Amino acid sequence: MPWCDPCDKYLTPNSLSDEGGCPTCDTKADVQDMAAAVQPVAKAPWHFWVMVVALVLYLGWRLIAGGIWIVDQI
């Protein structure tokens, strides 16, 4: 994350000027820090989505079973 020493604050890549400087004092940000801040976000692993599908199926079944139970109580 880019840091501006004169302003004493962190900068986001979107807040930098077109030349790569601080928007307040125009001090140049470290290029290495900018490259680390713009890395792509990792995707969720496949087994996470398997668990999400299993959870949706389970909760859907519990909703149907609960509806059947309520109808049987009436």
mmCIF file of the N, C-alpha and C atoms, coordinates in Angstrom:
data_MODEL
# 
_entry.id   MODEL 
# 
loop_
_atom_site.group_PDB 
_atom_site.id 
_atom_site.type_symbol 
_atom_site.label_atom_id 
_atom_site.label_alt_id 
_atom_site.label_comp_id 
_atom_site.label_asym_id 
_atom_site.label_entity_id 
_atom_site.label_seq_id 
_atom_site.pdbx_PDB_ins_code 
_atom_site.Cartn_x 
_atom_site.Cartn_y 
_atom_site.Cartn_z 
_atom_site.occupancy 
_atom_site.B_iso_or_equiv 
_atom_site.pdbx_formal_charge 
_atom_site.auth_seq_id 
_atom_site.auth_comp_id 
_atom_site.auth_asym_id 
_atom_site.auth_atom_id 
_atom_site.pdbx_PDB_model_num 
ATOM 1   N N  . MET A 1 1  ? 0.855   -1.159  0.000   1.00 0.00 ? 1  MET A N  1 
ATOM 2   C CA . MET A 1 1  ? 0.000   0.000   0.000   1.00 0.00 ? 1  MET A CA 1 
ATOM 3   C C  . MET A 1 1  ? 0.904   1.227   0.000   1.00 0.00 ? 1  MET A C  1 
ATOM 4   N N  . PRO A 1 2  ? 0.705   2.138   -0.946  1.00 0.00 ? 2  PRO A N  1 
ATOM 5   C CA . PRO A 1 2  ? 1.535   3.344   -1.003  1.00 0.00 ? 2  PRO A CA 1 
ATOM 6   C C  . PRO A 1 2  ? 1.354   4.215   0.239   1.00 0.00 ? 2  PRO A C  1 
ATOM 7   N N  . TRP A 1 3  ? 2.450   4.791   0.669   1.00 0.00 ? 3  TRP A N  1 
ATOM 8   C CA . TRP A 1 3  ? 2.456   5.628   1.868   1.00 0.00 ? 3  TRP A CA 1 
ATOM 9   C C  . TRP A 1 3  ? 3.038   6.985   1.494   1.00 0.00 ? 3  TRP A C  1 
ATOM 10  N N  . CYS A 1 4  ? 2.392   8.041   1.963   1.00 0.00 ? 4  CYS A N  1 
ATOM 11  C CA . CYS A 1 4  ? 2.878   9.392   1.744   1.00 0.00 ? 4  CYS A CA 1 
ATOM 12  C C  . CYS A 1 4  ? 3.502   9.885   3.052   1.00 0.00 ? 4  CYS A C  1 
ATOM 13  N N  . ASP A 1 5  ? 4.830   10.080  3.050   1.00 0.00 ? 5  ASP A N  1 
ATOM 14  C CA . ASP A 1 5  ? 5.520   10.528  4.263   1.00 0.00 ? 5  ASP A CA 1 
ATOM 15  C C  . ASP A 1 5  ? 5.118   11.946  4.675   1.00 0.00 ? 5  ASP A C  1 
ATOM 16  N N  . PRO A 1 6  ? 5.090   12.917  3.764   1.00 0.00 ? 6  PRO A N  1 
ATOM 17  C CA . PRO A 1 6  ? 4.724   14.274  4.202   1.00 0.00 ? 6  PRO A CA 1 
ATOM 18  C C  . PRO A 1 6  ? 3.305   14.367  4.764   1.00 0.00 ? 6  PRO A C  1 
ATOM 19  N N  . CYS A 1 7  ? 2.366   13.641  4.168   1.00 0.00 ? 7  CYS A N  1 
ATOM 20  C CA . CYS A 1 7  ? 0.976   13.690  4.635   1.00 0.00 ? 7  CYS A CA 1 
ATOM 21  C C  . CYS A 1 7  ? 0.723   12.714  5.783   1.00 0.00 ? 7  CYS A C  1 
ATOM 22  N N  . ASP A 1 8  ? 1.621   11.738  5.950   1.00 0.00 ? 8  ASP A N  1 
ATOM 23  C CA . ASP A 1 8  ? 1.517   10.738  7.009   1.00 0.00 ? 8  ASP A CA 1 
ATOM 24  C C  . ASP A 1 8  ? 0.221   9.935   6.899   1.00 0.00 ? 8  ASP A C  1 
ATOM 25  N N  . LYS A 1 9  ? -0.031  9.390   5.682   1.00 0.00 ? 9  LYS A N  1 
ATOM 26  C CA . LYS A 1 9  ? -1.230  8.578   5.474   1.00 0.00 ? 9  LYS A CA 1 
ATOM 27  C C  . LYS A 1 9  ? -1.000  7.570   4.352   1.00 0.00 ? 9  LYS A C  1 
ATOM 28  N N  . TYR A 1 10 ? -1.800  6.512   4.397   1.00 0.00 ? 10 TYR A N  1 
ATOM 29  C CA . TYR A 1 10 ? -1.792  5.521   3.331   1.00 0.00 ? 10 TYR A CA 1 
ATOM 30  C C  . TYR A 1 10 ? -2.616  6.030   2.162   1.00 0.00 ? 10 TYR A C  1 
ATOM 31  N N  . LEU A 1 11 ? -2.256  5.591   0.951   1.00 0.00 ? 11 LEU A N  1 
ATOM 32  C CA . LEU A 1 11 ? -2.976  5.973   -0.256  1.00 0.00 ? 11 LEU A CA 1 
ATOM 33  C C  . LEU A 1 11 ? -3.463  4.720   -0.961  1.00 0.00 ? 11 LEU A C  1 
ATOM 34  N N  . THR A 1 12 ? -4.618  4.799   -1.572  1.00 0.00 ? 12 THR A N  1 
ATOM 35  C CA . THR A 1 12 ? -5.100  3.706   -2.409  1.00 0.00 ? 12 THR A CA 1 
ATOM 36  C C  . THR A 1 12 ? -4.687  3.992   -3.849  1.00 0.00 ? 12 THR A C  1 
ATOM 37  N N  . PRO A 1 13 ? -4.574  2.973   -4.686  1.00 0.00 ? 13 PRO A N  1 
ATOM 38  C CA . PRO A 1 13 ? -4.197  3.214   -6.082  1.00 0.00 ? 13 PRO A CA 1 
ATOM 39  C C  . PRO A 1 13 ? -5.174  4.151   -6.793  1.00 0.00 ? 13 PRO A C  1 
ATOM 40  N N  . ASN A 1 14 ? -6.449  4.115   -6.427  1.00 0.00 ? 14 ASN A N  1 
ATOM 41  C CA . ASN A 1 14 ? -7.430  4.988   -7.068  1.00 0.00 ? 14 ASN A CA 1 
ATOM 42  C C  . ASN A 1 14 ? -7.280  6.446   -6.656  1.00 0.00 ? 14 ASN A C  1 
ATOM 43  N N  . SER A 1 15 ? -6.706  6.703   -5.489  1.00 0.00 ? 15 SER A N  1 
ATOM 44  C CA . SER A 1 15 ? -6.586  8.079   -5.018  1.00 0.00 ? 15 SER A CA 1 
ATOM 45  C C  . SER A 1 15 ? -5.335  8.774   -5.536  1.00 0.00 ? 15 SER A C  1 
ATOM 46  N N  . LEU A 1 16 ? -4.417  8.038   -6.163  1.00 0.00 ? 16 LEU A N  1 
ATOM 47  C CA . LEU A 1 16 ? -3.193  8.643   -6.670  1.00 0.00 ? 16 LEU A CA 1 
ATOM 48  C C  . LEU A 1 16 ? -3.476  9.500   -7.891  1.00 0.00 ? 16 LEU A C  1 
ATOM 49  N N  . SER A 1 17 ? -2.631  10.501  -8.107  1.00 0.00 ? 17 SER A N  1 
ATOM 50  C CA . SER A 1 17 ? -2.765  11.349  -9.285  1.00 0.00 ? 17 SER A CA 1 
ATOM 51  C C  . SER A 1 17 ? -2.346  10.560  -10.523 1.00 0.00 ? 17 SER A C  1 
ATOM 52  N N  . ASP A 1 18 ? -2.515  11.142  -11.703 1.00 0.00 ? 18 ASP A N  1 
ATOM 53  C CA . ASP A 1 18 ? -2.172  10.451  -12.946 1.00 0.00 ? 18 ASP A CA 1 
ATOM 54  C C  . ASP A 1 18 ? -0.683  10.115  -13.030 1.00 0.00 ? 18 ASP A C  1 
ATOM 55  N N  . GLU A 1 19 ? 0.151   10.910  -12.384 1.00 0.00 ? 19 GLU A N  1 
ATOM 56  C CA . GLU A 1 19 ? 1.592   10.660  -12.391 1.00 0.00 ? 19 GLU A CA 1 
ATOM 57  C C  . GLU A 1 19 ? 2.020   9.694   -11.289 1.00 0.00 ? 19 GLU A C  1 
ATOM 58  N N  . GLY A 1 20 ? 1.101   9.257   -10.455 1.00 0.00 ? 20 GLY A N  1 
ATOM 59  C CA . GLY A 1 20 ? 1.427   8.321   -9.382  1.00 0.00 ? 20 GLY A CA 1 
ATOM 60  C C  . GLY A 1 20 ? 1.828   8.996   -8.090  1.00 0.00 ? 20 GLY A C  1 
ATOM 61  N N  . GLY A 1 21 ? 1.399   10.224  -7.894  1.00 0.00 ? 21 GLY A N  1 
ATOM 62  C CA . GLY A 1 21 ? 1.752   10.955  -6.686  1.00 0.00 ? 21 GLY A CA 1 
ATOM 63  C C  . GLY A 1 21 ? 0.566   11.139  -5.759  1.00 0.00 ? 21 GLY A C  1 
ATOM 64  N N  . CYS A 1 22 ? 0.850   11.667  -4.581  1.00 0.00 ? 22 CYS A N  1 
ATOM 65  C CA . CYS A 1 22 ? -0.176  11.953  -3.586  1.00 0.00 ? 22 CYS A CA 1 
ATOM 66  C C  . CYS A 1 22 ? -1.077  13.072  -4.104  1.00 0.00 ? 22 CYS A C  1 
ATOM 67  N N  . PRO A 1 23 ? -2.387  12.969  -3.963  1.00 0.00 ? 23 PRO A N  1 
ATOM 68  C CA . PRO A 1 23 ? -3.269  14.029  -4.455  1.00 0.00 ? 23 PRO A CA 1 
ATOM 69  C C  . PRO A 1 23 ? -3.152  15.326  -3.659  1.00 0.00 ? 23 PRO A C  1 
ATOM 70  N N  . THR A 1 24 ? -2.655  15.267  -2.437  1.00 0.00 ? 24 THR A N  1 
ATOM 71  C CA . THR A 1 24 ? -2.539  16.466  -1.606  1.00 0.00 ? 24 THR A CA 1 
ATOM 72  C C  . THR A 1 24 ? -1.224  17.201  -1.851  1.00 0.00 ? 24 THR A C  1 
ATOM 73  N N  . CYS A 1 25 ? -0.100  16.472  -1.735  1.00 0.00 ? 25 CYS A N  1 
ATOM 74  C CA . CYS A 1 25 ? 1.212   17.131  -1.823  1.00 0.00 ? 25 CYS A CA 1 
ATOM 75  C C  . CYS A 1 25 ? 1.989   16.756  -3.081  1.00 0.00 ? 25 CYS A C  1 
ATOM 76  N N  . ASP A 1 26 ? 1.491   15.843  -3.894  1.00 0.00 ? 26 ASP A N  1 
ATOM 77  C CA . ASP A 1 26 ? 2.095   15.397  -5.154  1.00 0.00 ? 26 ASP A CA 1 
ATOM 78  C C  . ASP A 1 26 ? 3.462   14.730  -4.968  1.00 0.00 ? 26 ASP A C  1 
ATOM 79  N N  . THR A 1 27 ? 3.699   14.130  -3.798  1.00 0.00 ? 27 THR A N  1 
ATOM 80  C CA . THR A 1 27 ? 4.907   13.346  -3.575  1.00 0.00 ? 27 THR A CA 1 
ATOM 81  C C  . THR A 1 27 ? 4.748   12.009  -4.284  1.00 0.00 ? 27 THR A C  1 
ATOM 82  N N  . LYS A 1 28 ? 5.790   11.543  -4.969  1.00 0.00 ? 28 LYS A N  1 
ATOM 83  C CA . LYS A 1 28 ? 5.723   10.295  -5.719  1.00 0.00 ? 28 LYS A CA 1 
ATOM 84  C C  . LYS A 1 28 ? 5.579   9.108   -4.772  1.00 0.00 ? 28 LYS A C  1 
ATOM 85  N N  . ALA A 1 29 ? 4.722   8.172   -5.158  1.00 0.00 ? 29 ALA A N  1 
ATOM 86  C CA . ALA A 1 29 ? 4.531   6.948   -4.382  1.00 0.00 ? 29 ALA A CA 1 
ATOM 87  C C  . ALA A 1 29 ? 5.512   5.891   -4.871  1.00 0.00 ? 29 ALA A C  1 
ATOM 88  N N  . ASP A 1 30 ? 5.824   4.938   -4.003  1.00 0.00 ? 30 ASP A N  1 
ATOM 89  C CA . ASP A 1 30 ? 6.749   3.860   -4.339  1.00 0.00 ? 30 ASP A CA 1 
ATOM 90  C C  . ASP A 1 30 ? 6.075   2.914   -5.327  1.00 0.00 ? 30 ASP A C  1 
ATOM 91  N N  . VAL A 1 31 ? 6.719   2.664   -6.476  1.00 0.00 ? 31 VAL A N  1 
ATOM 92  C CA . VAL A 1 31 ? 6.132   1.826   -7.530  1.00 0.00 ? 31 VAL A CA 1 
ATOM 93  C C  . VAL A 1 31 ? 5.967   0.391   -7.058  1.00 0.00 ? 31 VAL A C  1 
ATOM 94  N N  . GLN A 1 32 ? 6.881   -0.107  -6.255  1.00 0.00 ? 32 GLN A N  1 
ATOM 95  C CA . GLN A 1 32 ? 6.796   -1.475  -5.761  1.00 0.00 ? 32 GLN A CA 1 
ATOM 96  C C  . GLN A 1 32 ? 5.548   -1.643  -4.898  1.00 0.00 ? 32 GLN A C  1 
ATOM 97  N N  . ASP A 1 33 ? 5.245   -0.671  -4.056  1.00 0.00 ? 33 ASP A N  1 
ATOM 98  C CA . ASP A 1 33 ? 4.052   -0.748  -3.226  1.00 0.00 ? 33 ASP A CA 1 
ATOM 99  C C  . ASP A 1 33 ? 2.799   -0.721  -4.082  1.00 0.00 ? 33 ASP A C  1 
ATOM 100 N N  . MET A 1 34 ? 2.796   0.061   -5.160  1.00 0.00 ? 34 MET A N  1 
ATOM 101 C CA . MET A 1 34 ? 1.624   0.137   -6.029  1.00 0.00 ? 34 MET A CA 1 
ATOM 102 C C  . MET A 1 34 ? 1.385   -1.188  -6.730  1.00 0.00 ? 34 MET A C  1 
ATOM 103 N N  . ALA A 1 35 ? 2.447   -1.858  -7.164  1.00 0.00 ? 35 ALA A N  1 
ATOM 104 C CA . ALA A 1 35 ? 2.294   -3.143  -7.844  1.00 0.00 ? 35 ALA A CA 1 
ATOM 105 C C  . ALA A 1 35 ? 1.712   -4.186  -6.894  1.00 0.00 ? 35 ALA A C  1 
ATOM 106 N N  . ALA A 1 36 ? 2.083   -4.144  -5.632  1.00 0.00 ? 36 ALA A N  1 
ATOM 107 C CA . ALA A 1 36 ? 1.554   -5.097  -4.660  1.00 0.00 ? 36 ALA A CA 1 
ATOM 108 C C  . ALA A 1 36 ? 0.098   -4.803  -4.337  1.00 0.00 ? 36 ALA A C  1 
ATOM 109 N N  . ALA A 1 37 ? -0.312  -3.553  -4.424  1.00 0.00 ? 37 ALA A N  1 
ATOM 110 C CA . ALA A 1 37 ? -1.684  -3.178  -4.070  1.00 0.00 ? 37 ALA A CA 1 
ATOM 111 C C  . ALA A 1 37 ? -2.672  -3.485  -5.183  1.00 0.00 ? 37 ALA A C  1 
ATOM 112 N N  . VAL A 1 38 ? -2.215  -3.724  -6.402  1.00 0.00 ? 38 VAL A N  1 
ATOM 113 C CA . VAL A 1 38 ? -3.120  -3.918  -7.532  1.00 0.00 ? 38 VAL A CA 1 
ATOM 114 C C  . VAL A 1 38 ? -3.174  -5.377  -7.955  1.00 0.00 ? 38 VAL A C  1 
ATOM 115 N N  . GLN A 1 39 ? -2.787  -6.294  -7.098  1.00 0.00 ? 39 GLN A N  1 
ATOM 116 C CA . GLN A 1 39 ? -2.819  -7.707  -7.434  1.00 0.00 ? 39 GLN A CA 1 
ATOM 117 C C  . GLN A 1 39 ? -4.261  -8.186  -7.545  1.00 0.00 ? 39 GLN A C  1 
ATOM 118 N N  . PRO A 1 40 ? -4.542  -9.134  -8.441  1.00 0.00 ? 40 PRO A N  1 
ATOM 119 C CA . PRO A 1 40 ? -5.905  -9.636  -8.576  1.00 0.00 ? 40 PRO A CA 1 
ATOM 120 C C  . PRO A 1 40 ? -6.365  -10.399 -7.331  1.00 0.00 ? 40 PRO A C  1 
ATOM 121 N N  . VAL A 1 41 ? -7.653  -10.390 -7.099  1.00 0.00 ? 41 VAL A N  1 
ATOM 122 C CA . VAL A 1 41 ? -8.232  -11.073 -5.953  1.00 0.00 ? 41 VAL A CA 1 
ATOM 123 C C  . VAL A 1 41 ? -8.369  -12.559 -6.287  1.00 0.00 ? 41 VAL A C  1 
ATOM 124 N N  . ALA A 1 42 ? -8.001  -13.413 -5.351  1.00 0.00 ? 42 ALA A N  1 
ATOM 125 C CA . ALA A 1 42 ? -8.074  -14.853 -5.569  1.00 0.00 ? 42 ALA A CA 1 
ATOM 126 C C  . ALA A 1 42 ? -9.523  -15.330 -5.568  1.00 0.00 ? 42 ALA A C  1 
ATOM 127 N N  . LYS A 1 43 ? -9.820  -16.310 -6.428  1.00 0.00 ? 43 LYS A N  1 
ATOM 128 C CA . LYS A 1 43 ? -11.159 -16.884 -6.487  1.00 0.00 ? 43 LYS A CA 1 
ATOM 129 C C  . LYS A 1 43 ? -11.353 -17.896 -5.362  1.00 0.00 ? 43 LYS A C  1 
ATOM 130 N N  . ALA A 1 44 ? -12.603 -18.125 -5.014  1.00 0.00 ? 44 ALA A N  1 
ATOM 131 C CA . ALA A 1 44 ? -12.921 -19.123 -4.002  1.00 0.00 ? 44 ALA A CA 1 
ATOM 132 C C  . ALA A 1 44 ? -12.646 -20.515 -4.571  1.00 0.00 ? 44 ALA A C  1 
ATOM 133 N N  . PRO A 1 45 ? -12.147 -21.450 -3.758  1.00 0.00 ? 45 PRO A N  1 
ATOM 134 C CA . PRO A 1 45 ? -11.867 -22.801 -4.247  1.00 0.00 ? 45 PRO A CA 1 
ATOM 135 C C  . PRO A 1 45 ? -13.163 -23.548 -4.587  1.00 0.00 ? 45 PRO A C  1 
ATOM 136 N N  . TRP A 1 46 ? -13.036 -24.563 -5.413  1.00 0.00 ? 46 TRP A N  1 
ATOM 137 C CA . TRP A 1 46 ? -14.213 -25.296 -5.891  1.00 0.00 ? 46 TRP A CA 1 
ATOM 138 C C  . TRP A 1 46 ? -14.958 -25.961 -4.751  1.00 0.00 ? 46 TRP A C  1 
ATOM 139 N N  . HIS A 1 47 ? -14.266 -26.455 -3.734  1.00 0.00 ? 47 HIS A N  1 
ATOM 140 C CA . HIS A 1 47 ? -14.958 -27.158 -2.655  1.00 0.00 ? 47 HIS A CA 1 
ATOM 141 C C  . HIS A 1 47 ? -15.779 -26.201 -1.791  1.00 0.00 ? 47 HIS A C  1 
ATOM 142 N N  . PHE A 1 48 ? -15.460 -24.911 -1.814  1.00 0.00 ? 48 PHE A N  1 
ATOM 143 C CA . PHE A 1 48 ? -16.314 -23.937 -1.139  1.00 0.00 ? 48 PHE A CA 1 
ATOM 144 C C  . PHE A 1 48 ? -17.678 -23.893 -1.812  1.00 0.00 ? 48 PHE A C  1 
ATOM 145 N N  . TRP A 1 49 ? -17.687 -23.885 -3.143  1.00 0.00 ? 49 TRP A N  1 
ATOM 146 C CA . TRP A 1 49 ? -18.963 -23.827 -3.870  1.00 0.00 ? 49 TRP A CA 1 
ATOM 147 C C  . TRP A 1 49 ? -19.751 -25.124 -3.715  1.00 0.00 ? 49 TRP A C  1 
ATOM 148 N N  . VAL A 1 50 ? -19.058 -26.259 -3.569  1.00 0.00 ? 50 VAL A N  1 
ATOM 149 C CA . VAL A 1 50 ? -19.755 -27.521 -3.295  1.00 0.00 ? 50 VAL A CA 1 
ATOM 150 C C  . VAL A 1 50 ? -20.477 -27.421 -1.960  1.00 0.00 ? 50 VAL A C  1 
ATOM 151 N N  . MET A 1 51 ? -19.814 -26.851 -0.964  1.00 0.00 ? 51 MET A N  1 
ATOM 152 C CA . MET A 1 51 ? -20.443 -26.691 0.352   1.00 0.00 ? 51 MET A CA 1 
ATOM 153 C C  . MET A 1 51 ? -21.620 -25.705 0.298   1.00 0.00 ? 51 MET A C  1 
ATOM 154 N N  . VAL A 1 52 ? -21.508 -24.655 -0.506  1.00 0.00 ? 52 VAL A N  1 
ATOM 155 C CA . VAL A 1 52 ? -22.607 -23.701 -0.650  1.00 0.00 ? 52 VAL A CA 1 
ATOM 156 C C  . VAL A 1 52 ? -23.817 -24.386 -1.267  1.00 0.00 ? 52 VAL A C  1 
ATOM 157 N N  . VAL A 1 53 ? -23.605 -25.186 -2.307  1.00 0.00 ? 53 VAL A N  1 
ATOM 158 C CA . VAL A 1 53 ? -24.710 -25.909 -2.946  1.00 0.00 ? 53 VAL A CA 1 
ATOM 159 C C  . VAL A 1 53 ? -25.325 -26.899 -1.966  1.00 0.00 ? 53 VAL A C  1 
ATOM 160 N N  . ALA A 1 54 ? -24.494 -27.618 -1.210  1.00 0.00 ? 54 ALA A N  1 
ATOM 161 C CA . ALA A 1 54 ? -25.009 -28.566 -0.224  1.00 0.00 ? 54 ALA A CA 1 
ATOM 162 C C  . ALA A 1 54 ? -25.819 -27.844 0.850   1.00 0.00 ? 54 ALA A C  1 
ATOM 163 N N  . LEU A 1 55 ? -25.373 -26.695 1.292   1.00 0.00 ? 55 LEU A N  1 
ATOM 164 C CA . LEU A 1 55 ? -26.104 -25.925 2.293   1.00 0.00 ? 55 LEU A CA 1 
ATOM 165 C C  . LEU A 1 55 ? -27.446 -25.455 1.754   1.00 0.00 ? 55 LEU A C  1 
ATOM 166 N N  . VAL A 1 56 ? -27.468 -24.973 0.520   1.00 0.00 ? 56 VAL A N  1 
ATOM 167 C CA . VAL A 1 56 ? -28.735 -24.516 -0.078  1.00 0.00 ? 56 VAL A CA 1 
ATOM 168 C C  . VAL A 1 56 ? -29.707 -25.677 -0.217  1.00 0.00 ? 56 VAL A C  1 
ATOM 169 N N  . LEU A 1 57 ? -29.218 -26.824 -0.665  1.00 0.00 ? 57 LEU A N  1 
ATOM 170 C CA . LEU A 1 57 ? -30.093 -27.996 -0.775  1.00 0.00 ? 57 LEU A CA 1 
ATOM 171 C C  . LEU A 1 57 ? -30.620 -28.428 0.588   1.00 0.00 ? 57 LEU A C  1 
ATOM 172 N N  . TYR A 1 58 ? -29.769 -28.460 1.600   1.00 0.00 ? 58 TYR A N  1 
ATOM 173 C CA . TYR A 1 58 ? -30.187 -28.863 2.935   1.00 0.00 ? 58 TYR A CA 1 
ATOM 174 C C  . TYR A 1 58 ? -31.226 -27.896 3.501   1.00 0.00 ? 58 TYR A C  1 
ATOM 175 N N  . LEU A 1 59 ? -30.945 -26.599 3.417   1.00 0.00 ? 59 LEU A N  1 
ATOM 176 C CA . LEU A 1 59 ? -31.890 -25.629 3.966   1.00 0.00 ? 59 LEU A CA 1 
ATOM 177 C C  . LEU A 1 59 ? -33.200 -25.607 3.173   1.00 0.00 ? 59 LEU A C  1 
ATOM 178 N N  . GLY A 1 60 ? -33.112 -25.849 1.874   1.00 0.00 ? 60 GLY A N  1 
ATOM 179 C CA . GLY A 1 60 ? -34.336 -25.948 1.070   1.00 0.00 ? 60 GLY A CA 1 
ATOM 180 C C  . GLY A 1 60 ? -35.183 -27.130 1.507   1.00 0.00 ? 60 GLY A C  1 
ATOM 181 N N  . TRP A 1 61 ? -34.532 -28.272 1.741   1.00 0.00 ? 61 TRP A N  1 
ATOM 182 C CA . TRP A 1 61 ? -35.264 -29.437 2.210   1.00 0.00 ? 61 TRP A CA 1 
ATOM 183 C C  . TRP A 1 61 ? -35.877 -29.193 3.588   1.00 0.00 ? 61 TRP A C  1 
ATOM 184 N N  . ARG A 1 62 ? -35.127 -28.543 4.479   1.00 0.00 ? 62 ARG A N  1 
ATOM 185 C CA . ARG A 1 62 ? -35.668 -28.253 5.816   1.00 0.00 ? 62 ARG A CA 1 
ATOM 186 C C  . ARG A 1 62 ? -36.865 -27.310 5.725   1.00 0.00 ? 62 ARG A C  1 
ATOM 187 N N  . LEU A 1 63 ? -36.869 -26.379 4.778   1.00 0.00 ? 63 LEU A N  1 
ATOM 188 C CA . LEU A 1 63 ? -37.995 -25.472 4.574   1.00 0.00 ? 63 LEU A CA 1 
ATOM 189 C C  . LEU A 1 63 ? -39.219 -26.252 4.093   1.00 0.00 ? 63 LEU A C  1 
ATOM 190 N N  . ILE A 1 64 ? -39.010 -27.154 3.160   1.00 0.00 ? 64 ILE A N  1 
ATOM 191 C CA . ILE A 1 64 ? -40.125 -27.978 2.660   1.00 0.00 ? 64 ILE A CA 1 
ATOM 192 C C  . ILE A 1 64 ? -40.647 -28.878 3.779   1.00 0.00 ? 64 ILE A C  1 
ATOM 193 N N  . ALA A 1 65 ? -39.754 -29.520 4.519   1.00 0.00 ? 65 ALA A N  1 
ATOM 194 C CA . ALA A 1 65 ? -40.170 -30.400 5.609   1.00 0.00 ? 65 ALA A CA 1 
ATOM 195 C C  . ALA A 1 65 ? -40.911 -29.612 6.685   1.00 0.00 ? 65 ALA A C  1 
ATOM 196 N N  . GLY A 1 66 ? -40.459 -28.401 6.972   1.00 0.00 ? 66 GLY A N  1 
ATOM 197 C CA . GLY A 1 66 ? -41.152 -27.562 7.950   1.00 0.00 ? 66 GLY A CA 1 
ATOM 198 C C  . GLY A 1 66 ? -42.536 -27.169 7.466   1.00 0.00 ? 66 GLY A C  1 
ATOM 199 N N  . GLY A 1 67 ? -42.667 -26.883 6.174   1.00 0.00 ? 67 GLY A N  1 
ATOM 200 C CA . GLY A 1 67 ? -43.987 -26.565 5.615   1.00 0.00 ? 67 GLY A CA 1 
ATOM 201 C C  . GLY A 1 67 ? -44.931 -27.745 5.688   1.00 0.00 ? 67 GLY A C  1 
ATOM 202 N N  . ILE A 1 68 ? -44.407 -28.937 5.394   1.00 0.00 ? 68 ILE A N  1 
ATOM 203 C CA . ILE A 1 68 ? -45.232 -30.139 5.488   1.00 0.00 ? 68 ILE A CA 1 
ATOM 204 C C  . ILE A 1 68 ? -45.664 -30.364 6.941   1.00 0.00 ? 68 ILE A C  1 
ATOM 205 N N  . TRP A 1 69 ? -44.763 -30.176 7.889   1.00 0.00 ? 69 TRP A N  1 
ATOM 206 C CA . TRP A 1 69 ? -45.092 -30.349 9.300   1.00 0.00 ? 69 TRP A CA 1 
ATOM 207 C C  . TRP A 1 69 ? -46.185 -29.377 9.741   1.00 0.00 ? 69 TRP A C  1 
ATOM 208 N N  . ILE A 1 70 ? -46.070 -28.111 9.291   1.00 0.00 ? 70 ILE A N  1 
ATOM 209 C CA . ILE A 1 70 ? -47.086 -27.115 9.647   1.00 0.00 ? 70 ILE A CA 1 
ATOM 210 C C  . ILE A 1 70 ? -48.430 -27.491 9.068   1.00 0.00 ? 70 ILE A C  1 
ATOM 211 N N  . VAL A 1 71 ? -48.471 -27.962 7.824   1.00 0.00 ? 71 VAL A N  1 
ATOM 212 C CA . VAL A 1 71 ? -49.729 -28.358 7.199   1.00 0.00 ? 71 VAL A CA 1 
ATOM 213 C C  . VAL A 1 71 ? -50.311 -29.565 7.940   1.00 0.00 ? 71 VAL A C  1 
ATOM 214 N N  . ASP A 1 72 ? -49.504 -30.518 8.375   1.00 0.00 ? 72 ASP A N  1 
ATOM 215 C CA . ASP A 1 72 ? -50.003 -31.676 9.109   1.00 0.00 ? 72 ASP A CA 1 
ATOM 216 C C  . ASP A 1 72 ? -50.555 -31.277 10.475  1.00 0.00 ? 72 ASP A C  1 
ATOM 217 N N  . GLN A 1 73 ? -50.082 -30.195 11.064  1.00 0.00 ? 73 GLN A N  1 
ATOM 218 C CA . GLN A 1 73 ? -50.562 -29.756 12.385  1.00 0.00 ? 73 GLN A CA 1 
ATOM 219 C C  . GLN A 1 73 ? -51.920 -29.081 12.304  1.00 0.00 ? 73 GLN A C  1 
ATOM 220 N N  . ILE A 1 74 ? -52.280 -28.628 11.145  1.00 0.00 ? 74 ILE A N  1 
ATOM 221 C CA . ILE A 1 74 ? -53.561 -27.898 10.994  1.00 0.00 ? 74 ILE A CA 1 
ATOM 222 C C  . ILE A 1 74 ? -54.721 -28.858 10.913  1.00 0.00 ? 74 ILE A C  1 
# 
